[in-house]
Amino acid sequence: MEKRKKEKIIKNIIVFFLIILAYLPLLVFGQDVRLDNPAKHSTVVDFLISVRNFLWILVAPLSSIMMIWAGILFLTSEGNPDRIRKAKTLVTYIIVGIFVALIATGIVQIIKSL
């Protein structure tokens, strides 16, 4: 039983090294490969500016839609305190989200000015 385990371990080690040996030429021939920058950004600041612009494309319409939804919730609450509280909480979250987005924009501008 012990001998079979040792043979199996040795066999697995040999297979492992043969697989490594088979892929070794790929590593050697891969040295001349040049990869283009897929993000098309040369600096981290350019990348952050692109992320900020993309997020503003999402934040502006989404916050407007959510504000309209909160208004609809408020108008259709019919005096129900739970629904009024839900609408007020939604408005609070929307304002906080816009504020966070504005702070993020300011942080990117500060980093850009450095």
Backbone torsions as a table, in degrees:
resi	resn	phi	psi	omega
1	MET	NA	-45.5	-179.6
2	GLU	-64.1	-37.6	-179.1
3	LYS	-66.4	-38.1	179.5
4	ARG	-65.8	-38.4	178.1
5	LYS	-64.2	-42.7	179.4
6	LYS	-64.6	-41.9	178.8
7	GLU	-63.6	-39.7	179.4
8	LYS	-66.3	-41.9	178.1
9	ILE	-63.6	-44.2	179.3
10	ILE	-63.8	-41.2	177.8
11	LYS	-61.7	-43.7	178.6
12	ASN	-63.9	-39.2	178.4
13	ILE	-65.3	-42.2	179.1
14	ILE	-64.0	-43.0	178.5
15	VAL	-63.0	-40.8	178.8
16	PHE	-60.0	-48.0	-178.9
17	PHE	-68.8	-31.3	175.8
18	LEU	-67.6	-37.7	176.8
19	ILE	-65.7	-43.3	177.1
20	ILE	-61.2	-42.8	179.9
21	LEU	-63.8	-35.5	179.6
22	ALA	-68.3	-33.8	-178.5
23	TYR	-89.9	-6.2	-179.3
24	LEU	-59.3	-42.0	177.7
25	PRO	-60.4	-31.8	177.8
26	LEU	-63.7	-36.9	178.3
27	LEU	-69.1	-38.9	-178.3
28	VAL	-70.6	-45.5	-177.9
29	PHE	-76.8	-14.0	-179.9
30	GLY	-80.3	0.0	-177.0
31	GLN	-72.7	-25.2	-177.6
32	ASP	-91.1	1.3	-177.6
33	VAL	-79.8	130.8	176.5
34	ARG	-111.3	131.2	178.9
35	LEU	-107.0	132.4	175.3
36	ASP	-76.4	154.5	177.5
37	ASN	-73.7	109.6	-176.9
38	PRO	-69.7	-23.0	-178.3
39	ALA	-81.0	-16.4	-179.9
40	LYS	60.5	29.5	177.4
41	HIS	-120.0	133.7	-178.6
42	SER	-91.8	-22.1	-179.2
43	THR	-132.8	166.1	177.8
44	VAL	-67.4	-35.1	-179.8
45	VAL	-63.8	-42.2	177.0
46	ASP	-61.0	-39.6	177.9
47	PHE	-64.1	-44.5	179.7
48	LEU	-63.3	-37.4	178.2
49	ILE	-65.1	-40.5	177.8
50	SER	-64.9	-41.3	177.7
51	VAL	-63.4	-43.6	179.4
52	ARG	-61.0	-45.2	-179.9
53	ASN	-63.0	-40.4	178.7
54	PHE	-64.5	-42.7	-178.7
55	LEU	-66.4	-34.3	177.7
56	TRP	-67.1	-31.0	176.3
57	ILE	-63.2	-32.2	178.5
58	LEU	-85.0	-40.9	-172.6
59	VAL	-68.2	-44.8	-174.2
60	ALA	-60.9	-55.9	-179.4
61	PRO	-69.3	-36.0	-178.6
62	LEU	-65.3	-41.1	178.7
63	SER	-67.3	-35.7	177.4
64	SER	-65.5	-44.5	179.6
65	ILE	-64.0	-42.1	-179.6
66	MET	-67.9	-34.2	177.1
67	MET	-66.2	-39.8	176.2
68	ILE	-63.7	-41.5	178.5
69	TRP	-62.8	-40.9	178.1
70	ALA	-63.9	-39.0	176.6
71	GLY	-63.2	-41.7	177.8
72	ILE	-63.9	-41.9	177.6
73	LEU	-61.1	-41.1	-179.2
74	PHE	-66.4	-43.7	-178.2
75	LEU	-69.0	-31.6	-178.0
76	THR	-96.1	12.3	-178.1
77	SER	-73.1	-24.0	178.6
78	GLU	54.0	36.2	177.4
79	GLY	81.0	3.0	179.0
80	ASN	-71.8	116.2	-175.4
81	PRO	-61.3	-32.6	179.4
82	ASP	-67.3	-41.7	179.8
83	ARG	-71.3	-35.3	176.3
84	ILE	-65.0	-43.8	178.4
85	ARG	-62.1	-39.4	178.9
86	LYS	-63.6	-42.1	179.1
87	ALA	-66.1	-42.4	179.0
88	LYS	-65.4	-39.5	178.1
89	THR	-63.8	-40.8	178.7
90	LEU	-62.7	-43.0	177.5
91	VAL	-62.4	-41.2	178.1
92	THR	-60.6	-45.2	179.7
93	TYR	-64.4	-37.5	178.1
94	ILE	-63.8	-45.7	-179.7
95	ILE	-64.0	-42.2	177.8
96	VAL	-63.0	-41.3	178.7
97	GLY	-62.5	-43.4	177.7
98	ILE	-64.5	-40.9	178.9
99	PHE	-62.2	-43.1	177.9
100	VAL	-63.0	-40.5	178.3
101	ALA	-63.8	-39.5	177.8
102	LEU	-66.5	-39.8	177.8
103	ILE	-64.6	-40.6	177.7
104	ALA	-61.5	-39.8	176.5
105	THR	-63.2	-41.7	177.5
106	GLY	-63.7	-39.8	178.7
107	ILE	-63.4	-41.7	177.6
108	VAL	-62.9	-39.9	178.8
109	GLN	-65.3	-38.2	177.8
110	ILE	-64.6	-44.2	179.4
111	ILE	-64.3	-38.4	179.7
112	LYS	-64.6	-33.4	-177.7
113	SER	-79.1	-14.1	-179.2
114	LEU	-73.4	NA	NA
